[in-house]
Amino acid sequence: MTRDTGWFKSSRSAATSDACVEVRFVDTTVGVRDSKNTTGPRVSFSPRAWRSFLTSAKRH
């Protein structure tokens, strides 16, 4: 069974804002995209790299 959360906005984003980061968890990949450009470039992380990024971002 494939896990796919679909794209969702960051919990830190305003509900009515389109200037957000969207995240999607699919199996062993975490995708990140700009909510203003949903068909544009995306960045993918491993779950471990994503946790490391979040940990670092929370410190700053």
C-alpha positions as CSV (number, residue, x, y, z in Angstrom):
1,M,0.0,0.0,0.0
2,T,1.3,3.4,-1.0
3,R,1.2,6.2,1.5
4,D,0.3,9.6,-0.1
5,T,-0.8,12.5,2.0
6,G,-1.5,14.7,-1.0
7,W,-0.2,18.3,-1.0
8,F,-0.9,20.3,2.1
9,K,0.2,23.8,3.4
10,S,2.5,24.3,6.2
11,S,0.8,24.6,9.6
12,R,2.5,27.9,9.9
13,S,0.8,29.3,6.8
14,A,-2.2,31.6,6.9
15,A,-5.3,29.9,5.6
16,T,-6.0,32.6,3.0
17,S,-2.4,33.1,1.8
18,D,-1.1,31.7,-1.4
19,A,2.5,32.5,-0.5
20,C,3.1,29.2,1.2
21,V,5.2,26.1,1.2
22,E,3.3,22.9,0.5
23,V,4.5,19.5,1.6
24,R,3.6,15.9,0.4
25,F,4.6,12.7,2.0
26,V,4.8,9.7,-0.4
27,D,6.3,6.4,0.8
28,T,10.0,7.3,1.3
29,T,10.0,10.8,-0.1
30,V,9.0,14.2,1.2
31,G,8.1,16.7,-1.6
32,V,8.1,20.4,-1.2
33,R,6.7,23.0,-3.6
34,D,5.7,26.7,-3.8
35,S,1.9,27.0,-3.5
36,K,1.9,29.9,-6.0
37,N,3.5,27.6,-8.7
38,T,2.0,24.1,-8.2
39,T,3.3,22.9,-11.5
40,G,6.7,24.4,-11.1
41,P,9.9,23.0,-9.6
42,R,9.7,20.7,-6.6
43,V,12.3,19.6,-4.1
44,S,12.4,16.1,-2.7
45,F,14.0,15.0,0.6
46,S,14.4,11.6,2.3
47,P,12.4,11.5,5.6
48,R,15.7,11.6,7.5
49,A,16.9,14.7,5.6
50,W,13.5,16.3,6.1
51,R,13.6,15.8,9.9
52,S,17.2,17.2,9.9
53,F,16.0,20.3,8.0
54,L,13.0,20.8,10.3
55,T,15.2,20.5,13.4
56,S,17.7,23.0,12.0
57,A,15.0,25.4,11.0
58,K,13.4,25.3,14.4
59,R,16.7,26.4,16.0
60,H,16.8,29.6,14.0
